[in-house]
Amino acid sequence: MPRTEPTISASERRSRRNRFSTILRELRKQFPDPGCALQHHDAWELLAATILSAQCTDARVNMVTPALFGKYPDVRAMARGDIDTISDIIRSTGFFNAKAKNLLACARAIVERHKGAVPRSMEELTALPGVGRKTANVVLGNAFNIPGLAVDTHVARISGLLALTESCDPVVIERDLCALLAPEDWTDASHLLILHGRATCIARRPKCGDCIIARYCPSARNTP
């Protein structure tokens, strides 16, 4: 369980809720069609691609998955796969030995426990090898249209800069952000913060002068 975080007052929660709503409304003007950048055709492909995306760009994953899914076209084929072949195909994504092991074990678990169907609950997804809450939320929100707010490095960093959370713990950040939004907004909120992080609020060189939400960002106001 995550450590206990400081509680905030009801008035501060209302303030954050209103500010977050405004921030998302502004970001939608820049990104009117937010969505998952990982190319996929079904829940299994998205799950596999998200496992590969750890410490790797979505663009690189999208370069690798056509060959991977060409060789192993569905979860049952992957479950029968050869780990050395999988490793070779995904080598350019980094940490390829661990990722190949997770892909193979995850596929086998889905076949054995779920008759080949990717499960649709957080509990069942996170019980799969190589699947944490972030990956599970990506699959829930984008494959099944079940509300899920994925906290990646962009979401964690930007939500802190925006003073929407005091935590560095992804589980607590997810809880804090979800408490400020209606469930139907959770998935888009994650996409919008990620897109903003890639385009403007870049970790090493934030473009605060070009930021459409700078007026709502305490960190931007403190930028020289």
C-alpha positions in Angstrom: 0.0 0.0 0.0 1.3 3.5 -0.7 2.3 5.7 2.2 -0.2 8.0 3.7 -0.2 11.5 2.0 -1.2 14.8 3.6 -5.0 15.5 3.2 -6.2 18.7 1.7 -9.1 20.9 2.7 -12.4 20.8 0.9 -11.9 24.3 -0.4 -8.5 23.4 -1.8 -9.9 20.3 -3.4 -12.6 22.4 -5.1 -10.0 24.8 -6.3 -7.9 22.0 -7.8 -10.9 20.4 -9.4 -11.9 23.7 -11.1 -8.4 24.5 -12.2 -7.8 21.0 -13.5 -11.0 21.2 -15.5 -9.9 24.5 -17.0 -6.5 23.1 -17.8 -7.9 20.1 -19.6 -10.3 22.4 -21.5 -7.4 24.5 -22.7 -5.3 21.5 -23.6 -8.2 20.1 -25.7 -8.0 23.2 -27.9 -4.4 22.2 -28.7 -5.1 18.5 -28.9 -8.7 18.1 -30.0 -8.4 14.4 -30.6 -6.3 12.9 -27.8 -5.6 9.2 -28.0 -3.1 6.4 -27.4 0.0 6.7 -29.6 0.7 3.0 -29.5 -0.6 1.3 -32.7 -2.8 -1.7 -32.1 -5.8 -3.6 -33.4 -7.0 -5.3 -30.2 -6.6 -5.5 -26.5 -3.7 -8.0 -26.7 -1.7 -5.9 -29.1 -2.2 -2.9 -26.9 -1.2 -4.8 -23.8 2.0 -6.1 -25.5 2.9 -2.8 -26.9 2.5 -1.1 -23.5 4.8 -3.7 -21.9 7.3 -2.8 -24.6 7.0 0.9 -24.1 8.7 0.8 -20.7 11.8 3.0 -20.9 11.2 3.3 -24.7 9.4 5.8 -27.0 6.0 4.9 -28.5 7.5 5.7 -31.9 10.1 3.0 -31.5 7.6 0.5 -30.2 5.4 1.2 -33.3 8.4 0.4 -35.5 8.9 -3.0 -33.7 5.3 -4.3 -33.3 4.5 -5.0 -37.0 7.3 -7.6 -37.1 6.4 -9.0 -33.7 2.7 -9.4 -34.5 3.5 -10.6 -38.0 5.4 -13.4 -36.4 3.0 -14.0 -33.5 -0.4 -12.8 -34.7 -2.4 -13.4 -31.5 -2.0 -14.1 -27.8 -2.1 -17.9 -28.4 0.7 -17.7 -30.9 2.7 -15.5 -28.6 2.2 -18.0 -25.8 3.8 -20.7 -28.0 6.6 -18.3 -29.0 10.3 -18.7 -28.7 11.9 -16.3 -26.2 15.1 -15.9 -28.2 13.1 -15.0 -31.3 10.9 -12.5 -29.4 14.1 -11.0 -27.8 15.6 -10.5 -31.2 12.5 -8.8 -32.7 12.1 -6.4 -29.8 15.8 -5.8 -29.2 15.7 -2.1 -30.2 13.2 -1.3 -27.4 15.7 -1.8 -24.7 15.7 -4.3 -21.7 14.6 -6.8 -24.4 15.4 -9.9 -22.4 13.2 -8.9 -19.5 10.5 -7.7 -21.9 10.5 -10.9 -23.9 10.2 -12.9 -20.7 7.3 -10.8 -19.6 5.5 -11.0 -23.0 5.8 -14.7 -23.1 4.7 -15.2 -19.5 1.9 -12.7 -19.9 0.6 -14.4 -23.0 0.7 -17.8 -21.4 -1.1 -16.5 -18.3 -3.9 -15.1 -20.4 -4.3 -18.3 -22.3 -4.2 -20.5 -19.2 -6.2 -18.2 -16.8 -8.5 -16.3 -19.2 -9.0 -18.6 -22.1 -7.1 -16.3 -24.4 -9.1 -13.1 -23.6 -7.4 -10.1 -22.1 -9.1 -9.5 -18.8 -11.1 -6.4 -18.1 -10.4 -5.6 -14.5 -7.5 -3.9 -12.7 -7.1 -6.8 -10.4 -6.9 -9.4 -13.1 -4.7 -7.3 -15.3 -2.1 -6.5 -12.6 -2.0 -10.1 -11.7 -0.4 -10.8 -15.1 3.4 -10.9 -15.4 4.9 -7.6 -16.4 1.7 -5.6 -15.9 1.5 -2.7 -13.4 -1.2 -0.2 -12.8 0.0 2.1 -15.6 -0.2 -0.6 -18.2 -3.5 -1.8 -16.9 -5.0 1.6 -17.1 -3.8 2.1 -20.6 -5.5 -1.2 -21.6 -8.7 -0.4 -19.7 -9.1 3.1 -21.0 -8.1 2.5 -24.6 -9.1 -1.1 -25.4 -12.2 -1.5 -23.3 -13.4 2.1 -22.8 -13.3 1.5 -19.0 -12.1 4.6 -17.1 -8.5 4.5 -16.3 -5.9 7.2 -15.7 -2.4 6.0 -16.6 0.4 7.8 -14.7 3.6 7.8 -16.7 6.6 10.0 -16.2 4.9 12.9 -18.1 1.7 12.7 -16.0 3.6 12.4 -12.7 5.9 15.4 -13.5 3.3 17.7 -14.9 0.7 17.0 -12.2 3.3 18.0 -9.7 4.3 21.2 -11.5 0.6 22.1 -11.7 0.2 21.5 -7.9 -2.5 19.0 -8.5 -0.8 16.5 -6.1 2.0 16.6 -3.6 3.1 13.0 -4.2 5.8 11.4 -6.2 4.1 7.9 -5.8 2.3 7.0 -9.1 -0.4 5.2 -7.2 -1.1 8.2 -5.0 -0.9 10.5 -8.0 -3.5 8.4 -9.8 -5.8 8.6 -6.8 -5.3 12.3 -6.4 -6.0 13.1 -10.1 -9.0 10.7 -10.3 -10.5 12.4 -7.3 -10.6 15.7 -9.2 -12.3 14.4 -12.3 -15.4 12.5 -13.4 -14.4 8.9 -14.4 -15.3 9.5 -18.0 -12.5 12.1 -18.2 -9.8 10.0 -16.7 -8.4 8.4 -19.9 -8.4 11.7 -21.9 -6.7 13.5 -19.0 -3.8 11.1 -19.1 -3.5 11.5 -22.9 -3.7 15.3 -22.7 -1.0 15.6 -20.1 1.3 13.2 -22.0 0.8 15.1 -25.2 1.5 18.4 -23.4 4.7 16.9 -21.9 5.9 15.8 -25.3 5.1 19.0 -27.1 5.6 21.9 -24.6 6.3 20.9 -21.0 9.5 19.0 -21.9 11.4 17.8 -18.8 14.8 19.3 -19.6 13.6 22.4 -21.6 10.0 23.4 -20.8 8.7 26.0 -23.2 6.8 28.0 -20.6 6.7 31.0 -22.9 4.7 29.0 -25.4 2.5 27.1 -22.9 -1.2 27.6 -23.2 -1.8 26.6 -19.5 1.1 28.7 -18.0 -1.3 31.0 -16.3 -2.6 28.0 -14.3 0.8 26.6 -13.4 2.5 27.7 -10.2 5.8 26.4 -11.6 5.6 28.5 -14.7 4.9 31.7 -12.7 8.1 31.0 -10.8 10.1 30.5 -13.9 12.6 33.4 -14.6 
